[in-house]
Amino acid sequence: MDTVDAAGHSENAAVLDLRILGPLEAWRGNTRLNLGGPRQRSVLVCLLLDPDQDVSAARIVEAVWGDHPPSGVLTTLQGYVFHLRQALEPPRAKGASPSLIVTVPGGYRLQTASVAIDAVRFEHLVAEGRSLLAENPGAAAGLLGDALGLWRGDALTDVVSLNGFAAQVATRLAERHAVASELWVEAELALGRPAAIETLDALVARYPLREHLAALRMLALYRAGRQADALAAYHRLRCTLDDELGIRPSAEVEALHQQVLRQDPCLDPTTERTAVPAASPGFRRSRAYR
């Protein structure tokens, strides 16, 4: 397995690092590559979201230019692909075929045999962390922390304003970031070491309609000896849900609220792992992304 440095770059110069968990970036070793302007960068996003799959030129044109592409758009697309190949692929012998962005009937394909994509690594780490959460929360917390550490800000911040396609991708990735954040907090609480309140404050501010995240914050505040703040967090969530969606908190959140009110001993951290409230499959993690 190739190792990566503190910035997340592969130490193997033969590996291309494509990063979308923040501004779109491409690195080969410690060298950042020039990806050109916003539309050219969006072409690359189209390809790397379906790695090793044929992507039709028509689909790329629709994603990058919308319903009213300019005349000669296919020629423009070919030019973007040419420049991306120059930027991303290692030097090749004259006349040799491209090895990264290959031409297929009717479109192109990004071949990832020598490519590392941060979003793919993120998904693998989250899946592994989730699988270990119940039995080994310590290992889960480490894996989920590594996954969250791959993020450098909002996904694709330099191309989302160009078209609806990139914005939709960024929204899906933001949802996955929120889920990973919840899982990491669950792991920390299961270990009996509440996550930093400041971290939870920031997460709740970023995702104010995620009930599960709000419930985890209530629990962390309560365990920190801040019962009044935990109750205030519940009331803030209730008002937000009512104002934004016209609904009340879920039954699980209401139950946790009652436990906080009566200082239920089951909420106290113990030497053994304690179950995190509202972790059942039926809990509504978010009703804002339906």
SELO-320037 format. One record per residue (C-alpha): residue number from 1; residue in three letters; x, y, z. Coordinates in steps of 0.1 Angstrom, whole numbers. Example, Ala and Ser with C-alpha at 12.3 -4.5 7.8 and 13.67 -1.06 7.14 Angstrom:
<recs>
num,residuo,u,v,w
1,ALA,123,-45,78
2,SER,137,-11,71
</recs>
This chain:
<recs>
num,residuo,u,v,w
1,MET,0,0,0
2,ASP,13,35,-9
3,THR,19,57,21
4,VAL,7,93,23
5,ASP,23,123,39
6,ALA,7,147,64
7,ALA,-10,166,36
8,GLY,-26,134,23
9,HIS,-3,132,-8
10,SER,10,98,-20
11,GLU,47,93,-16
12,ASN,46,72,-48
13,ALA,51,97,-76
14,ALA,35,72,-100
15,VAL,2,76,-82
16,LEU,-21,105,-91
17,ASP,-40,120,-62
18,LEU,-74,134,-72
19,ARG,-91,153,-44
20,ILE,-127,166,-43
21,LEU,-133,169,-5
22,GLY,-126,206,-7
23,PRO,-115,225,-38
24,LEU,-108,202,-67
25,GLU,-71,194,-66
26,ALA,-47,170,-84
27,TRP,-13,160,-70
28,ARG,15,138,-82
29,GLY,38,132,-53
30,ASN,43,167,-38
31,THR,35,185,-70
32,ARG,2,202,-75
33,LEU,-11,200,-111
34,ASN,-28,227,-130
35,LEU,-63,217,-139
36,GLY,-73,247,-159
37,GLY,-105,267,-157
38,PRO,-139,259,-141
39,ARG,-155,241,-170
40,GLN,-124,220,-177
41,ARG,-123,211,-140
42,SER,-160,201,-142
43,VAL,-152,177,-171
44,LEU,-127,160,-148
45,VAL,-154,158,-120
46,CYS,-178,141,-144
47,LEU,-152,114,-151
48,LEU,-139,108,-116
49,LEU,-174,104,-102
50,ASP,-177,73,-124
51,PRO,-142,59,-123
52,ASP,-134,31,-147
53,GLN,-168,36,-164
54,ASP,-176,49,-198
55,VAL,-191,84,-196
56,SER,-208,96,-228
57,ALA,-198,130,-243
58,ALA,-235,139,-243
59,ARG,-237,133,-205
60,ILE,-206,154,-199
61,VAL,-220,182,-221
62,GLU,-253,182,-202
63,ALA,-236,182,-168
64,VAL,-211,210,-177
65,TRP,-230,232,-201
66,GLY,-267,225,-192
67,ASP,-296,224,-216
68,HIS,-282,251,-239
69,PRO,-246,242,-249
70,PRO,-228,265,-273
71,SER,-222,255,-309
72,GLY,-190,235,-314
73,VAL,-193,222,-278
74,LEU,-179,188,-287
75,THR,-147,204,-301
76,THR,-144,224,-269
77,LEU,-149,192,-249
78,GLN,-121,175,-269
79,GLY,-99,204,-262
80,TYR,-106,202,-224
81,VAL,-98,165,-225
82,PHE,-66,171,-244
83,HIS,-54,197,-218
84,LEU,-64,174,-189
85,ARG,-44,146,-203
86,GLN,-14,169,-206
87,ALA,-18,180,-170
88,LEU,-25,147,-154
89,GLU,-8,119,-173
90,PRO,29,112,-170
91,PRO,50,118,-201
92,ARG,44,91,-228
93,ALA,62,81,-259
94,LYS,52,98,-291
95,GLY,22,81,-306
96,ALA,14,62,-274
97,SER,-22,60,-264
98,PRO,-34,79,-233
99,SER,-34,58,-201
100,LEU,-56,78,-178
101,ILE,-84,95,-197
102,VAL,-91,71,-226
103,THR,-114,76,-255
104,VAL,-142,51,-258
105,PRO,-171,50,-283
106,GLY,-191,81,-278
107,GLY,-172,94,-248
108,TYR,-144,89,-223
109,ARG,-133,68,-193
110,LEU,-111,77,-163
111,GLN,-89,46,-156
112,THR,-79,45,-119
113,ALA,-53,17,-117
114,SER,-27,44,-106
115,VAL,-51,69,-92
116,ALA,-60,77,-56
117,ILE,-94,95,-50
118,ASP,-99,110,-16
119,ALA,-137,105,-18
120,VAL,-132,68,-24
121,ARG,-108,65,5
122,PHE,-133,84,27
123,GLU,-161,60,18
124,HIS,-139,30,26
125,LEU,-128,44,60
126,VAL,-164,53,70
127,ALA,-176,18,60
128,GLU,-149,1,80
129,GLY,-154,24,110
130,ARG,-192,18,109
131,SER,-187,-19,109
132,LEU,-165,-17,140
133,LEU,-185,8,160
134,ALA,-205,-17,181
135,GLU,-176,-40,190
136,ASN,-145,-18,189
137,PRO,-154,19,192
138,GLY,-118,28,198
139,ALA,-108,15,164
140,ALA,-139,30,149
141,ALA,-131,64,163
142,GLY,-96,63,147
143,LEU,-109,52,113
144,LEU,-137,78,113
145,GLY,-113,105,125
146,ASP,-90,96,96
147,ALA,-120,98,72
148,LEU,-130,133,84
149,GLY,-94,144,82
150,LEU,-95,140,45
151,TRP,-118,170,42
152,ARG,-104,204,34
153,GLY,-136,224,35
154,ASP,-168,221,16
155,ALA,-165,197,-14
156,LEU,-158,212,-48
157,THR,-160,247,-36
158,ASP,-143,261,-68
159,VAL,-168,245,-93
160,VAL,-202,244,-75
161,SER,-212,278,-86
162,LEU,-207,269,-123
163,ASN,-237,246,-127
164,GLY,-263,225,-109
165,PHE,-244,193,-115
166,ALA,-215,201,-93
167,ALA,-238,216,-66
168,GLN,-257,183,-65
169,VAL,-225,163,-61
170,ALA,-214,187,-33
171,THR,-247,182,-15
172,ARG,-244,144,-16
173,LEU,-209,146,-3
174,ALA,-219,170,25
175,GLU,-246,145,36
176,ARG,-219,118,38
177,HIS,-197,141,58
178,ALA,-225,146,83
179,VAL,-231,109,87
180,ALA,-194,103,93
181,SER,-194,130,118
182,GLU,-223,115,137
183,LEU,-206,81,137
184,TRP,-174,95,150
185,VAL,-192,113,179
186,GLU,-210,80,186
187,ALA,-177,62,189
188,GLU,-163,89,212
189,LEU,-194,87,235
190,ALA,-194,49,235
191,LEU,-158,51,248
192,GLY,-171,73,277
193,ARG,-150,103,265
194,PRO,-175,128,252
195,ALA,-163,145,220
196,ALA,-152,181,224
197,ILE,-183,203,229
198,GLU,-169,229,205
199,THR,-168,203,178
200,LEU,-204,193,184
201,ASP,-214,229,185
202,ALA,-199,235,151
203,LEU,-215,203,136
204,VAL,-250,212,149
205,ALA,-246,247,135
206,ARG,-237,232,102
207,TYR,-264,206,102
208,PRO,-292,221,123
209,LEU,-319,197,111
210,ARG,-301,165,119
211,GLU,-319,152,150
212,HIS,-294,124,157
213,LEU,-265,149,158
214,ALA,-285,172,181
215,ALA,-293,142,204
216,LEU,-256,133,206
217,ARG,-248,169,216
218,MET,-275,168,243
219,LEU,-259,136,257
220,ALA,-224,151,256
221,LEU,-235,183,274
222,TYR,-253,162,300
223,ARG,-223,140,306
224,ALA,-202,172,309
225,GLY,-223,182,339
226,ARG,-243,208,318
227,GLN,-279,196,323
228,ALA,-293,230,317
229,ASP,-274,234,284
230,ALA,-286,199,273
231,LEU,-322,209,279
232,ALA,-316,242,261
233,ALA,-302,223,231
234,TYR,-334,202,230
235,HIS,-356,233,230
236,ARG,-335,249,203
237,LEU,-339,218,181
238,ARG,-376,217,187
239,CYS,-380,253,176
240,THR,-358,248,146
241,LEU,-378,218,134
242,ASP,-410,236,140
243,ASP,-399,267,122
244,GLU,-382,250,92
245,LEU,-403,219,87
246,GLY,-434,222,108
247,ILE,-427,190,127
248,ARG,-418,179,162
249,PRO,-387,160,173
250,SER,-387,123,169
251,ALA,-398,99,197
252,GLU,-362,90,203
253,VAL,-352,126,209
254,GLU,-383,131,231
255,ALA,-373,101,252
256,LEU,-337,114,256
257,HIS,-352,147,267
258,GLN,-371,130,294
259,GLN,-341,111,305
260,VAL,-321,143,308
261,LEU,-349,159,328
262,ARG,-350,131,354
263,GLN,-312,126,354
264,ASP,-316,90,343
265,PRO,-285,70,355
266,CYS,-284,51,322
267,LEU,-270,83,306
268,ASP,-240,84,329
269,PRO,-207,72,314
270,THR,-194,40,330
271,THR,-163,19,328
272,GLU,-181,-3,303
273,ARG,-193,9,270
274,THR,-228,24,272
275,ALA,-253,25,244
276,VAL,-257,58,226
277,PRO,-294,68,226
278,ALA,-312,71,193
279,ALA,-288,48,175
280,SER,-315,24,163
281,PRO,-321,19,126
282,GLY,-354,37,128
283,PHE,-339,69,141
284,ARG,-343,98,118
285,ARG,-308,110,113
286,SER,-320,138,90
287,ARG,-352,149,75
288,ALA,-337,176,55
289,TYR,-322,154,28
290,ARG,-352,133,17
</recs>
